[in-house]
Amino acid sequence: MSIVARNVDKVVGEPPNRVLSGITLEIRDGEFVALTGRSGAGKSTLLYLLSSLDPVSAGTVEIAGRDVGRMSERELCRFRNEAMGFVFQFHYLIAELSALENVLLPARRTGQETQRSIQARRLLDQFGLADKSARLPRELSGGEQQRVAIARALVMEPEYLFADEPTGNLDSVNGETVMQIIRESNAKLGTTVVMVTHDPGFADMAKRKINLADGRIVA
């Protein structure tokens, strides 16, 4: 049930620019892994490949024994909705939907909105947002919006959580809150977490760090 990358390359643009070269790694179930390195090292690109959001140029990525490159787009969409949660630097909430409705978006896509409503409210309560479930994103602070985004990522109780600089736009207090939520999901639920971060303190919260430089794993 691990995530396995074998000899993965990523080439973009014209003329071709090699962003990642010869990436081979395994992330075991229940691990909390931080992808670190300088800006431009290829951290976010690798996260997108490992999470199936972007195709590899060469090599393979397997998640839970399935080669994502061989899955149809329909299969991938369902797999992502049911087994994966995503947190990005920007929250990407739907402006016209309430906090609760935003949290329930993944459940709506799979026809499980009713079944997941209790879980959604539980998450909002856990994140200190129970009294703000009916508010629109513009009525929430930046930290509150990011917590809603994390609740959305966790509402399906995913096996895998992929986070790309989840604290990048937050102050230190809200950043600590977000990291505590992610760490608890890993510790208490056994969620496999793969996180990109430039913050050494937050990287130290992970159980393992993978350091990249110039598109290669160096440590």
N, CA, C and O of each residue as an XYZ file, in Angstrom:
876
protein
N       0.824     -1.216      0.000
C       0.000      0.000      0.000
C       0.858      1.266      0.000
O       0.364      2.349      0.314
N       2.131      1.135     -0.348
C       3.023      2.292     -0.304
C       2.969      3.075     -1.618
O       2.333      2.659     -2.587
N       3.660      4.228     -1.619
C       3.860      5.016     -2.830
C       5.275      4.718     -3.315
O       6.237      4.885     -2.566
N       5.405      4.280     -4.564
C       6.705      3.896     -5.104
C       6.947      4.629     -6.414
O       6.134      4.568     -7.335
N       8.083      5.325     -6.482
C       8.522      5.957     -7.733
C       9.773      5.226     -8.205
O      10.697      4.981     -7.430
N       9.784      4.884     -9.485
C      10.934      4.169    -10.051
C      11.476      4.928    -11.264
O      10.788      5.078    -12.274
N      12.716      5.401    -11.151
C      13.413      6.063    -12.262
C      12.565      7.142    -12.932
O      12.450      7.187    -14.156
N      11.986      7.992    -12.126
C      11.059      9.003    -12.631
C      11.810     10.235    -13.130
O      12.671     10.783    -12.440
N      11.464     10.654    -14.340
C      11.939     11.911    -14.922
C      10.736     12.806    -15.198
O       9.626     12.326    -15.432
N      10.978     14.121    -15.167
C       9.954     15.071    -15.596
C      10.624     16.135    -16.456
O      11.547     16.825    -16.025
N      10.123     16.248    -17.702
C      10.635     17.228    -18.652
C       9.485     18.129    -19.065
O       8.402     17.647    -19.394
N       9.715     19.430    -19.049
C       8.655     20.383    -19.403
C       9.189     21.397    -20.400
O      10.395     21.618    -20.514
N       8.240     22.014    -21.128
C       8.571     23.156    -21.972
C       9.232     22.813    -23.287
O       9.527     21.656    -23.589
N       9.454     23.867    -24.059
C      10.108     23.770    -25.368
C      10.982     24.993    -25.552
O      10.446     26.096    -25.655
N      12.301     24.860    -25.599
C      13.035     23.589    -25.607
C      12.893     22.841    -24.283
O      12.614     23.457    -23.255
N      13.078     21.539    -24.297
C      12.830     20.734    -23.099
C      13.713     21.134    -21.913
O      14.916     21.353    -22.054
N      13.078     21.221    -20.747
C      13.780     21.513    -19.503
C      13.555     20.352    -18.545
O      12.418     20.065    -18.170
N      14.638     19.683    -18.146
C      14.524     18.529    -17.263
C      14.402     19.023    -15.817
O      15.347     19.593    -15.272
N      13.239     18.803    -15.200
C      12.969     19.280    -13.849
C      13.347     18.226    -12.816
O      13.858     18.560    -11.747
N      13.098     16.951    -13.130
C      13.446     15.839    -12.240
C      14.190     14.765    -13.036
O      13.886     14.521    -14.203
N      15.168     14.128    -12.389
C      15.958     13.099    -13.069
C      16.168     11.896    -12.152
O      16.664     12.026    -11.033
N      15.779     10.727    -12.651
C      16.107      9.466    -11.989
C      15.641      9.345    -10.555
O      16.372      8.841     -9.702
N      14.423      9.804    -10.281
C      13.893      9.752     -8.916
C      13.378      8.350     -8.615
O      12.472      7.859     -9.288
N      13.948      7.713     -7.616
C      13.485      6.417     -7.130
C      13.330      6.506     -5.619
O      14.279      6.839     -4.910
N      12.130      6.206     -5.128
C      11.890      6.268     -3.679
C      10.643      5.469     -3.333
O       9.822      5.154     -4.195
N      10.523      5.149     -2.050
C       9.326      4.488     -1.523
C       8.883      5.202     -0.266
O       9.689      5.474      0.624
N       7.594      5.507     -0.197
C       6.993      6.096      0.999
C       6.001      5.083      1.542
O       4.989      4.790      0.904
N       6.290      4.556      2.709
C       5.484      3.477      3.266
C       4.205      4.011      3.911
O       4.118      5.180      4.285
N       3.227      3.131      4.028
C       1.957      3.497      4.667
C       2.191      4.061      6.061
O       2.962      3.504      6.843
N       1.527      5.161      6.367
C       1.608      5.746      7.690
C       2.802      6.651      7.909
O       2.949      7.221      8.990
N       3.664      6.799      6.907
C       4.812      7.692      7.054
C       4.380      9.156      6.947
O       3.355      9.484      6.351
N       5.191     10.013      7.539
C       5.063     11.464      7.394
C       6.388     11.933      6.810
O       7.404     11.975      7.504
N       6.367     12.284      5.528
C       7.586     12.616      4.797
C       7.559     14.076      4.368
O       6.556     14.557      3.841
N       8.659     14.773      4.593
C       8.809     16.151      4.135
C       9.754     16.181      2.948
O      10.843     15.610      2.997
N       9.332     16.855      1.872
C      10.191     17.085      0.710
C      10.807     18.462      0.874
O      10.092     19.462      0.937
N      12.123     18.518      0.944
C      12.811     19.772      1.220
C      13.826     20.089      0.126
O      14.146     19.245     -0.711
N      14.321     21.321      0.152
C      15.302     21.761     -0.833
C      15.058     23.210     -1.192
O      14.025     23.782     -0.845
N      16.008     23.794     -1.884
C      15.890     25.195     -2.269
C      14.792     25.391     -3.306
O      14.321     24.433     -3.919
N      14.395     26.636     -3.492
C      13.433     26.977     -4.531
C      13.963     26.515     -5.882
O      15.119     26.765     -6.223
N      13.105     25.835     -6.651
C      13.509     25.331     -7.957
C      14.148     23.964     -7.936
O      14.572     23.458     -8.975
N      14.224     23.348     -6.744
C      14.870     22.034     -6.641
C      14.007     20.917     -7.221
O      14.514     19.843     -7.545
N      12.701     21.168     -7.351
C      11.800     20.152     -7.905
C      10.850     19.548     -6.890
O      10.213     18.532     -7.168
N      10.744     20.161     -5.708
C       9.911     19.605     -4.622
C       8.444     19.504     -5.019
O       7.841     18.435     -4.924
N       7.873     20.618     -5.462
C       6.447     20.616     -5.800
C       6.168     19.737     -7.010
O       5.146     19.053     -7.064
N       7.077     19.755     -7.977
C       6.916     18.884     -9.147
C       6.856     17.420     -8.727
O       6.017     16.662     -9.211
N       7.748     17.029     -7.826
C       7.742     15.651     -7.348
C       6.450     15.328     -6.609
O       5.898     14.241     -6.779
N       5.964     16.252     -5.795
C       4.708     16.025     -5.086
C       3.564     15.778     -6.074
O       2.745     14.880     -5.876
N       3.519     16.580     -7.132
C       2.445     16.435     -8.118
C       2.541     15.094     -8.850
O       1.519     14.501     -9.196
N       3.752     14.621     -9.083
C       3.903     13.314     -9.727
C       3.508     12.184     -8.784
O       2.814     11.249     -9.182
N       3.955     12.273     -7.524
C       3.647     11.221     -6.550
C       2.158     11.128     -6.253
O       1.656     10.066     -5.885
N       1.452     12.247     -6.415
C       0.019     12.282     -6.098
C      -0.866     12.038     -7.317
O      -2.091     12.072     -7.211
N      -0.254     11.792     -8.468
C      -0.967     11.509     -9.722
C      -1.581     12.742    -10.366
O      -2.288     12.615    -11.365
N      -1.331     13.938     -9.823
C      -1.903     15.149    -10.412
C      -1.197     15.552    -11.705
O      -1.738     16.324    -12.498
N       0.014     15.027    -11.915
C       0.788     15.360    -13.102
C       1.441     14.071    -13.598
O       1.927     13.289    -12.782
N       1.468     13.824    -14.913
C       2.071     12.589    -15.419
C       3.593     12.672    -15.467
O       4.159     13.752    -15.635
N       4.246     11.533    -15.318
C       5.705     11.474    -15.435
C       6.090     11.514    -16.910
O       5.292     11.157    -17.776
N       7.324     11.951    -17.192
C       7.850     11.895    -18.558
C       8.485     10.544    -18.835
O       8.477     10.060    -19.967
N       9.045      9.933    -17.774
C       9.623      8.590    -17.874
C       9.579      7.967    -16.490
O       9.524      8.668    -15.480
N       9.604      6.626    -16.457
C       9.518      5.931    -15.186
C       8.081      5.651    -14.791
O       7.157      5.849    -15.580
N       7.899      5.187    -13.558
C       6.556      4.841    -13.086
C       6.339      5.327    -11.665
O       7.272      5.443    -10.870
N       5.070      5.610    -11.370
C       4.626      5.893    -10.005
C       3.495      4.936     -9.683
O       2.502      4.864    -10.407
N       3.652      4.195     -8.582
C       2.604      3.277     -8.126
C       2.096      3.744     -6.769
O       2.874      4.108     -5.888
N       0.795      3.726     -6.621
C       0.159      4.044     -5.342
C      -0.719      2.861     -4.974
O      -1.616      2.483     -5.727
N      -0.453      2.280     -3.810
C      -1.194      1.099     -3.355
C      -1.150     -0.010     -4.401
O      -2.139     -0.708     -4.623
N       0.006     -0.162     -5.040
C       0.185     -1.232     -5.999
C      -0.376     -0.964     -7.380
O      -0.318     -1.835     -8.248
N      -0.922      0.234     -7.602
C      -1.519      0.551     -8.898
C      -0.641      1.557     -9.634
O      -0.271      2.591     -9.077
N      -0.312      1.253    -10.872
C       0.465      2.155    -11.715
C      -0.471      3.272    -12.192
O      -1.345      3.040    -13.026
N      -0.282      4.478    -11.658
C      -1.226      5.551    -11.969
C      -1.152      5.959    -13.440
O      -2.111      6.509    -13.981
N      -0.018      5.692    -14.085
C       0.107      6.026    -15.493
C      -0.740      5.160    -16.392
O      -0.983      5.511    -17.547
N      -1.196      4.027    -15.874
C      -2.032      3.111    -16.659
C      -3.520      3.236    -16.338
O      -4.350      2.539    -16.921
N      -3.845      4.123    -15.414
C      -5.242      4.308    -15.037
C      -5.907      5.349    -15.935
O      -5.274      6.326    -16.336
N      -7.174      5.137    -16.246
C      -7.916      6.118    -17.039
C      -8.175      7.364    -16.186
O      -8.073      7.315    -14.961
N      -8.509      8.470    -16.837
C      -8.779      9.703    -16.099
C      -9.963      9.521    -15.151
O      -9.973     10.077    -14.053
N     -10.947      8.751    -15.568
C     -12.098      8.498    -14.713
C     -11.697      7.703    -13.470
O     -12.126      8.008    -12.357
N     -10.865      6.674    -13.680
C     -10.372      5.885    -12.542
C      -9.551      6.748    -11.596
O      -9.686      6.652    -10.376
N      -8.692      7.600    -12.175
C      -7.853      8.467    -11.356
C      -8.685      9.442    -10.521
O      -8.407      9.652     -9.341
N      -9.693     10.027    -11.134
C     -10.541     10.987    -10.416
C     -11.217     10.321     -9.223
O     -11.260     10.882     -8.128
N     -11.738      9.131     -9.443
C     -12.401      8.416     -8.355
C     -11.390      8.030     -7.270
O     -11.668      8.159     -6.078
N     -10.231      7.561     -7.694
C      -9.174      7.165     -6.760
C      -8.754      8.359     -5.906
O      -8.609      8.236     -4.690
N      -8.559      9.525     -6.550
C      -8.174     10.726     -5.804
C      -9.253     11.112     -4.802
O      -8.949     11.407     -3.646
N     -10.500     11.112     -5.230
C     -11.592     11.531     -4.343
C     -11.734     10.621     -3.139
O     -12.038     11.085     -2.041
N     -11.517      9.324     -3.337
C     -11.758      8.366     -2.264
C     -10.540      8.136     -1.372
O     -10.691      7.867     -0.181
N      -9.325      8.240     -1.938
C      -8.141      7.831     -1.188
C      -7.164      8.956     -0.882
O      -6.241      8.763     -0.091
N      -7.346     10.135     -1.494
C      -6.367     11.206     -1.358
C      -6.993     12.503     -0.885
O      -8.145     12.816     -1.183
N      -6.189     13.249     -0.134
C      -6.552     14.608      0.233
C      -5.426     15.530     -0.197
O      -4.258     15.143     -0.169
N      -5.774     16.758     -0.597
C      -4.785     17.704     -1.101
C      -4.903     19.035     -0.370
O      -6.000     19.569     -0.205
N      -3.761     19.566      0.066
C      -3.702     20.889      0.687
C      -2.621     21.681     -0.041
O      -1.492     21.217     -0.195
N      -2.985     22.879     -0.485
C      -2.042     23.697     -1.226
C      -1.759     24.996     -0.470
O      -2.404     25.300      0.532
N      -0.782     25.752     -0.971
C      -0.436     27.027     -0.343
C      -1.631     27.975     -0.386
O      -1.865     28.727      0.560
N      -2.378     27.942     -1.470
C      -3.607     28.719     -1.600
C      -4.786     27.780     -1.365
O      -4.778     26.635     -1.818
N      -5.780     28.263     -0.666
C      -6.846     27.369     -0.187
C      -7.803     26.903     -1.275
O      -8.372     25.818     -1.158
N      -7.997     27.693     -2.333
C      -8.882     27.323     -3.437
C     -10.291     26.948     -2.981
O     -10.850     25.951     -3.440
N     -10.862     27.742     -2.084
C     -12.246     27.528     -1.673
C     -13.179     28.128     -2.711
O     -12.823     29.083     -3.403
N     -14.376     27.563     -2.815
C     -15.387     28.088     -3.733
C     -16.082     29.265     -3.050
O     -16.687     29.106     -1.991
N     -15.992     30.443     -3.660
C     -16.443     31.684     -3.019
C     -17.931     31.672     -2.680
O     -18.348     32.280     -1.694
N     -18.737     30.979     -3.495
C     -20.195     31.010     -3.316
C     -20.689     29.968     -2.311
O     -21.874     29.947     -1.980
N     -19.799     29.106     -1.826
C     -20.202     28.041     -0.915
C     -19.777     28.371      0.511
O     -18.761     29.029      0.732
N     -20.565     27.908      1.470
C     -20.226     28.100      2.879
C     -19.024     27.234      3.254
O     -18.595     26.377      2.481
N     -18.496     27.469      4.439
C     -17.374     26.665      4.923
C     -17.741     25.183      4.922
O     -16.965     24.350      4.454
N     -18.921     24.853      5.444
C     -19.349     23.455      5.492
C     -19.499     22.871      4.097
O     -19.082     21.740      3.851
N     -20.086     23.626      3.187
C     -20.274     23.142      1.812
C     -18.932     22.931      1.125
O     -18.775     21.986      0.351
N     -17.964     23.800      1.399
C     -16.629     23.617      0.835
C     -15.979     22.342      1.353
O     -15.357     21.603      0.590
N     -16.122     22.085      2.648
C     -15.549     20.869      3.235
C     -16.156     19.626      2.592
O     -15.467     18.624      2.402
N     -17.422     19.688      2.262
C     -18.140     18.526      1.738
C     -17.981     18.324      0.229
O     -18.555     17.386     -0.325
N     -17.216     19.179     -0.441
C     -17.075     19.057     -1.899
C     -16.588     17.681     -2.353
O     -17.183     17.123     -3.275
N     -15.546     17.103     -1.760
C     -15.124     15.769     -2.218
C     -16.204     14.712     -2.026
O     -16.331     13.791     -2.833
N     -16.980     14.848     -0.957
C     -18.060     13.896     -0.710
C     -19.181     14.060     -1.732
O     -19.809     13.084     -2.143
N     -19.422     15.304     -2.135
C     -20.466     15.551     -3.135
C     -20.102     14.888     -4.459
O     -20.969     14.358     -5.154
N     -18.811     14.919     -4.805
C     -18.375     14.350     -6.084
C     -18.586     12.838     -6.147
O     -18.754     12.275     -7.229
N     -18.577     12.187     -4.989
C     -18.744     10.734     -4.967
C     -20.110     10.314     -4.421
O     -20.327      9.142     -4.113
N     -21.023     11.271     -4.305
C     -22.370     10.959     -3.848
C     -22.466     10.571     -2.390
O     -23.372      9.835     -1.999
N     -21.515     11.069     -1.560
C     -21.498     10.692     -0.146
C     -21.697     11.899      0.774
O     -21.291     11.875      1.936
N     -22.317     12.941      0.252
C     -22.463     14.173      1.019
C     -23.212     13.950      2.329
O     -22.809     14.457      3.376
N     -24.306     13.189      2.265
C     -25.097     12.940      3.473
C     -24.316     12.127      4.488
O     -24.318     12.440      5.679
N     -23.640     11.069      4.011
C     -22.889     10.203      4.924
C     -21.731     10.942      5.593
O     -21.367     10.632      6.727
N     -21.158     11.907      4.899
C     -19.963     12.591      5.396
C     -20.263     13.891      6.137
O     -19.340     14.551      6.615
N     -21.523     14.267      6.241
C     -21.857     15.552      6.867
C     -21.462     15.593      8.349
O     -21.013     16.626      8.846
N     -21.629     14.471      9.047
C     -21.249     14.429     10.467
C     -19.737     14.583     10.603
O     -19.261     15.316     11.469
N     -18.976     13.888      9.741
C     -17.520     13.998      9.752
C     -17.082     15.432      9.445
O     -16.141     15.939     10.056
N     -17.762     16.083      8.501
C     -17.413     17.457      8.138
C     -17.604     18.401      9.319
O     -16.753     19.245      9.597
N     -18.727     18.249     10.006
C     -18.986     19.106     11.168
C     -18.008     18.801     12.304
O     -17.593     19.704     13.031
N     -17.644     17.536     12.450
C     -16.679     17.156     13.486
C     -15.321     17.816     13.214
O     -14.670     18.312     14.134
N     -14.905     17.818     11.953
C     -13.633     18.440     11.598
C     -13.657     19.944     11.845
O     -12.704     20.505     12.386
N     -14.747     20.594     11.449
C     -14.848     22.038     11.677
C     -14.810     22.354     13.174
O     -14.220     23.347     13.598
N     -15.437     21.507     13.947
C     -15.400     21.693     15.397
C     -13.974     21.491     15.928
O     -13.499     22.268     16.757
N     -13.307     20.460     15.451
C     -11.945     20.176     15.871
C     -11.003     21.326     15.521
O     -10.047     21.598     16.247
N     -11.278     21.993     14.410
C     -10.419     23.082     13.955
C     -10.872     24.444     14.473
O     -10.377     25.476     14.021
N     -11.823     24.450     15.430
C     -12.275     25.701     16.020
C     -13.156     26.537     15.124
O     -13.188     27.762     15.244
N     -13.882     25.878     14.213
C     -14.690     26.607     13.237
C     -16.165     26.209     13.283
O     -16.916     26.494     12.351
N     -16.572     25.560     14.350
C     -17.955     25.072     14.422
C     -18.964     26.205     14.291
O     -20.025     26.024     13.694
N     -18.639     27.381     14.850
C     -19.571     28.497     14.812
C     -19.496     29.286     13.513
O     -20.199     30.281     13.342
N     -18.631     28.832     12.588
C     -18.453     29.559     11.329
C     -18.762     28.685     10.112
O     -18.371     29.009      8.990
N     -19.462     27.585     10.341
C     -19.710     26.630      9.259
C     -20.576     27.216      8.144
O     -20.486     26.778      6.997
N     -21.416     28.203      8.470
C     -22.312     28.789      7.470
C     -21.710     30.009      6.781
O     -22.328     30.581      5.883
N     -20.517     30.409      7.192
C     -19.907     31.606      6.612
C     -19.265     31.317      5.255
O     -18.786     30.213      4.999
N     -19.268     32.335      4.394
C     -18.597     32.249      3.107
C     -17.103     32.504      3.301
O     -16.707     33.114      4.294
N     -16.274     32.048      2.371
C     -14.827     32.247      2.523
C     -14.422     33.696      2.784
O     -13.509     33.944      3.572
N     -15.089     34.665      2.133
C     -14.707     36.075      2.329
C     -14.986     36.564      3.748
O     -14.489     37.613      4.158
N     -15.782     35.799      4.496
C     -16.096     36.171      5.875
C     -15.165     35.495      6.877
O     -15.361     35.603      8.087
N     -14.148     34.795      6.365
C     -13.187     34.092      7.213
C     -11.805     34.709      7.047
O     -11.492     35.286      6.006
N     -10.984     34.583      8.079
C      -9.598     35.041      7.986
C      -8.796     34.061      7.134
O      -9.278     32.978      6.804
N      -7.564     34.450      6.778
C      -6.729     33.569      5.972
C      -6.454     32.242      6.662
O      -6.493     31.184      6.034
N      -6.175     32.310      7.963
C      -5.926     31.078      8.706
C      -7.152     30.193      8.773
O      -7.042     28.969      8.688
N      -8.323     30.799      8.926
C      -9.572     30.033      8.969
C      -9.858     29.402      7.615
O     -10.317     28.261      7.552
N      -9.598     30.116      6.544
C      -9.814     29.562      5.209
C      -8.905     28.349      4.974
O      -9.330     27.353      4.389
N      -7.661     28.440      5.431
C      -6.747     27.311      5.238
C      -7.178     26.106      6.075
O      -7.016     24.963      5.646
N      -7.724     26.355      7.262
C      -8.222     25.247      8.079
C      -9.432     24.585      7.421
O      -9.589     23.366      7.490
N     -10.285     25.386      6.785
C     -11.404     24.818      6.028
C     -10.866     23.934      4.897
O     -11.394     22.852      4.640
N      -9.812     24.406      4.229
C      -9.222     23.633      3.132
C      -8.663     22.302      3.632
O      -8.769     21.285      2.947
N      -8.071     22.311      4.815
C      -7.541     21.063      5.370
C      -8.684     20.133      5.774
O      -8.604     18.922      5.566
N      -9.737     20.691      6.345
C     -10.909     19.875      6.670
C     -11.465     19.227      5.412
O     -11.853     18.059      5.428
N     -11.504     19.988      4.320
C     -11.957     19.441      3.035
C     -11.063     18.277      2.595
O     -11.547     17.268      2.082
N      -9.758     18.432      2.801
C      -8.817     17.380      2.410
C      -8.988     16.117      3.239
O      -8.660     15.022      2.781
N      -9.503     16.265      4.462
C      -9.599     15.125      5.383
C     -11.002     14.536      5.499
O     -11.187     13.513      6.157
N     -11.984     15.164      4.875
C     -13.374     14.758      5.116
C     -13.651     13.323      4.670
O     -14.511     12.655      5.244
N     -12.936     12.846      3.659
C     -13.140     11.476      3.183
C     -12.257     10.477      3.942
O     -12.192      9.297      3.598
N     -11.578     10.981      4.987
C     -10.632     10.155      5.748
C      -9.667      9.439      4.800
O      -9.603      8.210      4.773
N      -8.916     10.229      4.025
C      -8.070      9.651      2.977
C      -6.902      8.868      3.541
O      -6.448      9.111      4.659
N      -6.428      7.928      2.749
C      -5.230      7.176      3.120
C      -3.978      8.024      2.921
O      -2.970      7.832      3.602
N      -4.054      8.967      1.974
C      -2.886      9.773      1.622
C      -3.241     11.251      1.661
O      -4.274     11.665      1.135
N      -2.377     12.043      2.287
C      -2.539     13.496      2.309
C      -1.302     14.116      1.674
O      -0.182     13.895      2.135
N      -1.510     14.893      0.614
C      -0.425     15.585     -0.076
C      -0.561     17.079      0.194
O      -1.607     17.671     -0.070
N       0.498     17.685      0.720
C       0.451     19.090      1.122
C       1.616     19.848      0.497
O       2.778     19.491      0.695
N       1.297     20.895     -0.260
C       2.311     21.694     -0.938
C       2.408     23.059     -0.267
O       1.559     23.924     -0.483
N       3.440     23.252      0.545
C       3.646     24.507      1.296
C       2.353     24.940      1.998
O       1.893     26.063      1.789
N       1.759     24.072      2.824
C       0.445     24.385      3.413
C       0.453     25.574      4.356
O      -0.608     26.119      4.661
N       1.625     25.993      4.827
C       1.708     27.134      5.750
C       2.302     28.364      5.083
O       2.567     29.366      5.747
N       2.512     28.293      3.772
C       3.247     29.342      3.072
C       2.652     30.732      3.173
O       3.390     31.717      3.156
N       1.323     30.835      3.278
C       0.672     32.145      3.325
C       0.140     32.487      4.713
O      -0.680     33.395      4.853
N       0.598     31.772      5.741
C       0.052     31.954      7.079
C       1.076     32.565      8.016
O       2.284     32.423      7.821
N       0.570     33.255      9.047
C       1.472     33.740     10.084
C       1.914     32.564     10.946
O       1.424     31.447     10.779
N       2.840     32.815     11.866
C       3.439     31.720     12.630
C       2.419     30.972     13.477
O       2.496     29.751     13.607
N       1.459     31.700     14.058
C       0.461     31.051     14.920
C      -0.419     30.121     14.108
O      -0.616     28.963     14.478
N      -0.954     30.627     12.990
C      -1.811     29.787     12.153
C      -1.014     28.665     11.495
O      -1.533     27.571     11.274
N       0.247     28.945     11.186
C       1.098     27.906     10.620
C       1.284     26.746     11.582
O       1.229     25.582     11.183
N       1.502     27.065     12.839
C       1.643     26.024     13.870
C       0.351     25.225     14.007
O       0.385     24.003     14.150
N      -0.788     25.915     13.963
C      -2.078     25.228     14.076
C      -2.268     24.242     12.934
O      -2.661     23.096     13.151
N      -1.987     24.693     11.720
C      -2.131     23.835     10.545
C      -1.215     22.618     10.646
O      -1.635     21.500     10.350
N       0.029     22.829     11.060
C       0.966     21.720     11.166
C       0.544     20.726     12.245
O       0.736     19.520     12.087
N      -0.022     21.219     13.327
C      -0.497     20.329     14.383
C      -1.635     19.447     13.871
O      -1.710     18.262     14.197
N      -2.511     20.032     13.074
C      -3.622     19.270     12.505
C      -3.091     18.161     11.590
O      -3.547     17.019     11.652
N      -2.130     18.514     10.747
C      -1.550     17.529      9.832
C      -0.837     16.427     10.610
O      -0.968     15.248     10.284
N      -0.092     16.806     11.627
C       0.644     15.822     12.417
C      -0.312     14.881     13.158
O      -0.056     13.681     13.250
N      -1.406     15.423     13.681
C      -2.384     14.579     14.373
C      -3.062     13.608     13.414
O      -3.343     12.467     13.779
N      -3.326     14.055     12.191
C      -3.935     13.162     11.200
C      -3.027     11.981     10.930
O      -3.491     10.851     10.778
N      -1.737     12.244     10.871
C      -0.772     11.174     10.657
C      -0.694     10.251     11.874
O      -0.714      9.028     11.736
N      -0.604     10.847     13.065
C      -0.402     10.052     14.279
C      -1.641      9.275     14.696
O      -1.542      8.111     15.084
N      -2.803      9.907     14.621
C      -4.024      9.292     15.144
C      -4.790      8.478     14.115
O      -5.420      7.477     14.457
N      -4.741      8.901     12.850
C      -5.503      8.213     11.811
C      -4.633      7.324     10.933
O      -5.141      6.524     10.146
N      -3.309      7.472     11.076
C      -2.419      6.683     10.241
C      -2.349      7.162      8.811
O      -1.921      6.419      7.928
N      -2.766      8.405      8.567
C      -2.738      8.964      7.223
C      -1.296      9.117      6.752
O      -0.461      9.661      7.475
N      -1.005      8.647      5.561
C       0.312      8.864      4.966
C       0.388     10.307      4.496
O      -0.451     10.749      3.711
N       1.386     11.044      4.969
C       1.507     12.462      4.642
C       2.782     12.707      3.848
O       3.872     12.308      4.257
N       2.627     13.370      2.706
C       3.771     13.822      1.917
C       3.636     15.339      1.802
O       2.660     15.845      1.249
N       4.629     16.060      2.332
C       4.509     17.511      2.446
C       5.744     18.215      1.893
O       6.876     17.846      2.205
N       5.511     19.224      1.076
C       6.578     20.118      0.635
C       6.640     21.295      1.592
O       5.618     21.918      1.878
N       7.825     21.605      2.087
C       7.971     22.784      2.940
C       9.376     23.347      2.806
O      10.343     22.615      2.595
N       9.466     24.674      2.936
C      10.775     25.335      2.960
C      11.167     25.689      4.390
O      12.261     26.202      4.628
N      10.266     25.414      5.351
C      10.499     25.785      6.743
C      11.190     24.631      7.478
O      10.592     23.567      7.637
N      12.427     24.816      7.927
C      13.148     23.725      8.590
C      12.443     23.202      9.841
O      12.479     22.003     10.120
N      11.803     24.100     10.595
C      11.098     23.680     11.799
C       9.927     22.768     11.490
O       9.710     21.770     12.177
N       9.165     23.113     10.449
C       8.039     22.267     10.063
C       8.532     20.959      9.444
O       7.922     19.908      9.641
N       9.625     21.023      8.702
C      10.199     19.792      8.127
C      10.620     18.829      9.225
O      10.524     17.613      9.064
N      11.087     19.375     10.340
C      11.530     18.531     11.454
C      10.376     17.784     12.115
O      10.603     16.816     12.842
N       9.127     18.226     11.868
C       7.971     17.525     12.424
C       7.714     16.195     11.709
O       7.051     15.308     12.246
N       8.246     16.072     10.496
C       8.073     14.840      9.735
C       8.977     13.748     10.290
O       9.979     14.028     10.948
N       8.615     12.514     10.018
C       9.423     11.383     10.468
C      10.617     11.145      9.547
O      11.611     10.536      9.943
N      10.501     11.639      8.305
C      11.592     11.454      7.344
C      11.634     12.653      6.413
O      10.597     13.176      6.007
N      12.852     13.084      6.078
C      13.035     14.190      5.143
C      13.743     13.688      3.892
O      14.727     12.951      3.968
N      13.222     14.103      2.739
C      13.849     13.800      1.460
C      14.282     15.140      0.873
O      13.445     15.986      0.557
N      15.593     15.328      0.729
C      16.118     16.600      0.263
C      16.459     16.524     -1.225
O      17.123     15.593     -1.681
N      15.991     17.522     -1.966
C      16.241     17.568     -3.408
C      17.125     18.752     -3.756
O      17.089     19.792     -3.097
N      17.914     18.577     -4.796
C      18.720     19.659     -5.371
C      18.841     19.403     -6.861
O      19.212     18.307     -7.283
N      18.529     20.411     -7.655
C      18.640     20.300     -9.125
C      17.919     19.086     -9.673
O      18.413     18.419    -10.583
N      16.746     18.797     -9.117
C      15.910     17.725     -9.653
C      16.312     16.324     -9.277
O      15.816     15.357     -9.856
N      17.211     16.199     -8.308
C      17.651     14.872     -7.862
C      17.579     14.768     -6.345
O      17.691     15.770     -5.639
N      17.392     13.546     -5.851
C      17.433     13.312     -4.403
C      18.895     13.302     -3.978
O      19.708     12.550     -4.517
N      19.216     14.146     -3.006
C      20.608     14.220     -2.536
C      20.762     13.728     -1.098
O      21.880     13.476     -0.647
N      19.661     13.592     -0.384
C      19.733     13.102      1.003
C      18.368     12.640      1.447
O      18.207     12.191      2.582
